[in-house]
Amino acid sequence: MTSVDATTDTEPPPPVRFDDISQAAQTYGDILLDKEADYTLNQMYEMDTHDREDHTFCGVMFNIQNHSKQPLEYLEIQALCVRGNLGPMTCWVTPDSFHHKHETKSEWTLVYKGTNERSRTSYCRLELQRPVRLQPGEKIGVYVHSGLHGDQGLVYDNRRGAISAQDANISVESGLAHISNTPFSPTGMWGFAWRRNRQFVGRVCYGVKYLLWQPAQSIHERFPVAFRRAVDVMLIVDYAHSMFTRLPEHVVWYIINFLPYDWVTDDGRETGNGRQRSISSSAVKILKKSYHSICRKSRACVLQ
């Protein structure tokens, strides 16, 4: 194997662009690599809204958007948690938004139906009979309704902003309250059944399915910058005639395909299990100064 002087001024190649690889290599990668995780949901989240109990009535309608910057295949809403006197409960969803659809039942899909006991002080979990998947950037309208007579069915709040709650993956928008115990009815107890500037009170329970890395530019660019730098390093070390030259490129792809998106960080911090490794923003500069150092760091990402 040819050795390389650590002080060489040889310029390393530019970062790999996977839309330039040969068709034969791409085909081999397509056969070899998994496109998505073989588990449905590998991480669960719960996001609570503010809860001031400004009002109670029959229903609330709002939007939820998947705004995650993580490389996700999708996120799946599995349950909504609410409180109130409850009773006969239904949950509905519609594509894009609830706007201009609040009285058009035909544009909504029923995802939960059941009778729930009163729960005024703690949340009652409504396990969706048809879990709802959101692709990256996708938005849906959601409608939670109690068919209980009277005005104590469901707790909701006054609007305090366009976004009533959000976390790293989803945002919940303010919406409408419904004061009729008949879903989608335009008529309530005192005439018009809808009240603007209201927001959902409760909890959204969802899981995520992560995207697996592929040697395709459109997928590669969805991963964090630190991860992409690590991929560059692992492939650039071939240029240095390191130990990785014993591995065909598609085998290196196969290894990268197994790595979770957060395996590499920018700041050098490690998680409690010590799983993460840091590749700094100057990785290519370091490569030019010391090939062997980069080789060791790259192999640590894969083998430790």
Secondary structure, DSSP 8 states (H G I E B T S, - for coil): -----TT----------TTSS-HHHHHHHHHHS-SB-SSS-SEEEEEE------EEESEEEEEEEE---S-EEEEEEEEEEEEES-EEEEEEEEES-STT-TT-GGG-EEEEEEEE--EEEEEEEEEEEEEEEE-TT-EEEEEEEE--SSS-SEEEEE--SSEEEE-SSEEEE-EEEE--SSTT-SEETTEE-EEEEEEE-SEEEEEEEEB---S-HHHHTTS-HHHHHHHHHHHHGGGGT-GGGGS-HHHHHHHHHTS-TTSEESS----TT---EE--TTHHHHHHH-HHHHHHHHHHHHH-
